[in-house]
Amino acid sequence: MPVRLGVNIDHVATIRQARGGHEPEPTAAALLAQGAGAHGITVHLRADRRHIQERDIKVLKDVLAVPLNVECAATSEAMEAVVPIKPAWVTLVPETREELTTQGGLDVLFLHAHLRQIIRELHASEIRVSLFIDPQQEQVKMAAKLEAEAVEFNTGVYADLTPGADPLPELNRLREASRLASKLGLKVLAGHGLSLFNVGPVAAIPEVEELNIGHSIIGRALLVGLDLAVREMITTINEGGQ
């Protein structure tokens, strides 16, 4: 089965928020990505609302034909905003106000008691849960114990390797964690820092079902348009997964 692509449209909203106006419209970008073959749309509702706003996820939930995945911190404030909208998925991620983008995976071992309550709340509203974690065996085991439906492995370390560095150790970590997650009944997703130039080996991991990619697609879209940027990524993922 081909690896699915979830397109993160956060940085369409980043451009909008730079002027405090109404353009570009993230929902229009999401519909273009959907039309180009994206299998899902991802947005990150941050506490500081630096890009995606609550209004955006409400509109997206109403108009999309593909699943909406909302990334957010495991906080009561985030749950109050997201749960009533009932997206198909919520991905719980670590979050600090100072970071430019998500740094590292969620430490589900340290936070397991708190996460258990958050996950139960999401499940009570029939929202499926993914946990954004580093590809570490103990993190995977705890994610399964917490009864999340999926894990999304942080590919940031792999994506940030310097040119010429050997990618095999990090790819092997991803492969081993993916095998364990699948064995424990978790859906396996991956993302962070992936691009046309490095996505192939991750897409080739047999257990990986979906990749969430945003920054590189939106950056490429500035040059070639969003439709082509999404189609290029899907083609590259399919070639890597063969």
C-alpha positions as CSV (number, residue, x, y, z in Angstrom):
1,M,0.0,0.0,0.0
2,P,1.4,3.4,-0.9
3,V,2.6,5.7,1.9
4,R,0.1,8.4,2.6
5,L,1.1,12.1,2.7
6,G,-0.3,14.6,5.2
7,V,0.4,18.2,4.2
8,N,1.1,20.6,7.0
9,I,-0.2,24.1,6.0
10,D,1.0,26.0,9.1
11,H,3.3,28.3,7.1
12,V,0.6,29.5,4.8
13,A,-0.9,30.9,8.0
14,T,2.5,32.2,9.0
15,I,2.6,34.4,5.9
16,R,-1.0,35.6,6.6
17,Q,-0.2,36.5,10.2
18,A,2.9,38.5,9.2
19,R,0.5,41.2,7.9
20,G,-2.3,40.5,10.3
21,G,-4.8,40.3,7.4
22,H,-6.8,37.6,5.7
23,E,-4.4,36.4,2.9
24,P,-3.2,33.9,2.0
25,E,-6.1,31.7,3.2
26,P,-4.9,28.4,4.8
27,T,-8.2,26.7,3.9
28,A,-7.7,27.4,0.2
29,A,-4.2,26.0,0.5
30,A,-5.6,22.9,2.2
31,L,-8.1,22.4,-0.6
32,L,-5.4,22.8,-3.2
33,A,-3.3,20.2,-1.5
34,Q,-6.3,17.8,-1.2
35,G,-7.0,18.3,-4.9
36,A,-3.3,17.4,-5.7
37,G,-3.6,14.1,-3.9
38,A,-2.8,14.8,-0.2
39,H,-4.2,12.1,2.0
40,G,-4.7,14.4,5.0
41,I,-4.1,18.0,6.2
42,T,-2.1,18.8,9.4
43,V,-2.1,22.0,11.4
44,H,-0.4,22.9,14.7
45,L,-2.6,25.0,17.0
46,R,0.2,26.6,19.1
47,A,-0.5,28.3,22.5
48,D,0.8,31.6,21.1
49,R,-1.3,31.3,17.9
50,R,1.6,32.4,15.8
51,H,0.1,30.9,12.7
52,I,-3.0,28.6,12.8
53,Q,-6.0,30.0,14.6
54,E,-9.0,28.3,16.1
55,R,-11.1,29.7,13.3
56,D,-8.9,27.9,10.8
57,I,-9.4,24.4,12.3
58,K,-13.2,25.0,12.5
59,V,-13.4,25.9,8.8
60,L,-11.0,23.0,7.8
61,K,-13.1,20.5,9.7
62,D,-16.2,21.6,7.8
63,V,-14.8,21.6,4.3
64,L,-12.1,18.9,4.0
65,A,-12.9,15.5,2.5
66,V,-9.6,14.1,3.9
67,P,-8.8,13.7,7.6
68,L,-7.8,16.7,9.6
69,N,-4.9,16.2,12.0
70,V,-4.4,18.9,14.7
71,E,-1.1,19.0,16.5
72,C,-1.2,20.6,19.9
73,A,0.4,20.5,23.4
74,A,-1.1,18.2,26.0
75,T,-2.6,21.1,28.0
76,S,-6.1,21.9,29.2
77,E,-6.1,25.1,27.2
78,A,-5.4,23.1,24.0
79,M,-8.1,20.5,24.8
80,E,-10.7,23.3,25.4
81,A,-9.9,24.6,21.9
82,V,-9.6,21.4,19.9
83,V,-11.9,18.8,21.4
84,P,-15.2,20.6,20.6
85,I,-14.1,20.7,16.9
86,K,-13.5,17.0,16.8
87,P,-10.8,16.6,14.2
88,A,-10.1,13.1,13.0
89,W,-6.8,13.0,14.7
90,V,-5.0,14.9,17.4
91,T,-1.2,14.6,17.6
92,L,0.2,15.5,21.0
93,V,3.6,17.3,20.7
94,P,6.0,19.1,23.0
95,E,5.8,22.8,22.8
96,T,7.7,25.9,24.1
97,R,7.1,29.5,23.1
98,E,10.7,30.2,22.3
99,E,11.2,27.5,19.7
100,L,11.0,28.3,16.0
101,T,9.6,24.8,15.3
102,T,9.1,21.6,17.4
103,Q,12.3,20.4,19.0
104,G,12.5,16.7,19.8
105,G,9.8,14.3,20.6
106,L,7.3,14.2,23.5
107,D,8.7,12.4,26.5
108,V,5.8,10.0,27.1
109,L,7.8,8.1,29.8
110,F,8.0,11.2,32.0
111,L,4.5,12.5,31.2
112,H,2.6,9.2,31.1
113,A,0.3,10.0,34.0
114,H,-0.8,13.4,32.6
115,L,-1.0,12.0,29.0
116,R,-3.2,9.1,30.1
117,Q,-5.9,11.6,31.2
118,I,-5.6,13.7,28.0
119,I,-5.8,10.6,25.8
120,R,-8.9,9.4,27.7
121,E,-10.5,12.8,27.1
122,L,-9.8,12.7,23.4
123,H,-11.0,9.1,23.1
124,A,-14.2,10.1,24.9
125,S,-14.9,12.5,22.1
126,E,-14.1,9.8,19.4
127,I,-10.8,11.6,18.4
128,R,-7.9,9.3,17.5
129,V,-4.6,10.1,19.1
130,S,-1.0,10.1,17.8
131,L,2.0,10.8,19.9
132,F,5.0,12.6,18.3
133,I,8.0,10.8,19.8
134,D,11.7,10.2,19.2
135,P,12.4,6.7,17.7
136,Q,13.3,5.1,21.0
137,Q,12.1,1.7,22.2
138,E,11.0,2.7,25.7
139,Q,9.0,5.6,24.3
140,V,7.2,3.3,21.9
141,K,6.4,0.8,24.6
142,M,4.8,3.5,26.7
143,A,2.9,4.9,23.8
144,A,1.3,1.5,23.4
145,K,0.5,1.3,27.1
146,L,-1.2,4.7,26.9
147,E,-3.5,3.3,24.2
148,A,-2.7,5.8,21.5
149,E,-3.7,4.7,18.0
150,A,-0.4,5.9,16.4
151,V,3.0,7.2,16.9
152,E,4.7,9.8,14.7
153,F,8.4,9.4,14.8
154,N,10.5,12.5,14.9
155,T,12.8,12.5,11.8
156,G,14.5,15.7,12.7
157,V,17.8,14.2,13.7
158,Y,17.9,12.3,10.4
159,A,16.8,15.3,8.4
160,D,19.5,17.6,10.0
161,L,22.4,15.3,9.3
162,T,25.3,17.3,7.7
163,P,26.2,16.6,4.1
164,G,28.4,13.5,3.9
165,A,27.3,12.1,7.3
166,D,26.3,8.5,7.4
167,P,22.5,8.3,7.6
168,L,22.4,4.5,8.4
169,P,22.5,4.7,12.2
170,E,19.6,7.1,12.4
171,L,17.6,5.2,9.7
172,N,18.2,2.0,11.6
173,R,16.8,3.6,14.8
174,L,13.7,4.6,12.8
175,R,13.4,1.1,11.3
176,E,13.8,-0.7,14.7
177,A,11.3,1.7,16.4
178,S,8.9,1.3,13.5
179,R,9.0,-2.5,13.7
180,L,8.3,-2.4,17.4
181,A,5.5,0.1,17.1
182,S,3.8,-2.1,14.4
183,K,4.3,-5.2,16.5
184,L,2.5,-3.4,19.4
185,G,-0.4,-2.5,17.3
186,L,0.4,1.1,16.7
187,K,0.1,2.9,13.3
188,V,3.5,4.3,12.3
189,L,3.8,7.8,11.0
190,A,6.9,10.0,10.6
191,G,7.8,13.6,10.0
192,H,9.9,16.7,10.7
193,G,12.4,18.2,8.3
194,L,11.6,15.8,5.5
195,S,12.1,17.1,1.9
196,L,12.3,15.8,-1.7
197,F,16.0,15.1,-1.1
198,N,15.8,12.9,2.0
199,V,12.3,11.5,2.2
200,G,12.9,8.4,0.1
201,P,14.7,6.2,2.7
202,V,12.1,7.0,5.3
203,A,9.2,6.2,2.9
204,A,10.9,2.9,2.2
205,I,10.5,1.7,5.8
206,P,7.9,-1.0,5.5
207,E,5.9,-0.1,8.6
208,V,5.6,3.6,7.8
209,E,2.0,4.3,6.7
210,E,2.1,8.1,6.5
211,L,4.5,11.0,6.4
212,N,3.6,14.5,7.6
213,I,5.5,17.2,5.7
214,G,5.0,21.0,5.7
215,H,7.9,23.4,5.5
216,S,9.6,21.9,2.5
217,I,6.3,21.6,0.5
218,I,5.2,25.2,1.3
219,G,8.7,26.5,0.5
220,R,8.7,24.6,-2.8
221,A,5.2,25.9,-3.6
222,L,6.5,29.5,-3.6
223,L,8.6,28.5,-6.7
224,V,6.4,26.0,-8.5
225,G,2.9,26.3,-7.0
226,L,1.3,24.2,-4.3
227,D,-0.4,21.7,-6.7
228,L,2.9,20.7,-8.3
229,A,4.8,20.8,-5.0
230,V,2.3,18.2,-3.5
231,R,2.4,16.1,-6.6
232,E,6.2,16.1,-6.6
233,M,6.3,15.0,-3.0
234,I,3.8,12.2,-3.6
235,T,5.8,10.9,-6.6
236,T,9.0,11.0,-4.6
237,I,7.4,9.2,-1.6
238,N,6.0,6.5,-3.9
239,E,9.4,6.0,-5.6
240,G,11.1,5.7,-2.2
241,G,8.6,3.2,-0.9
242,Q,9.0,0.8,-3.8
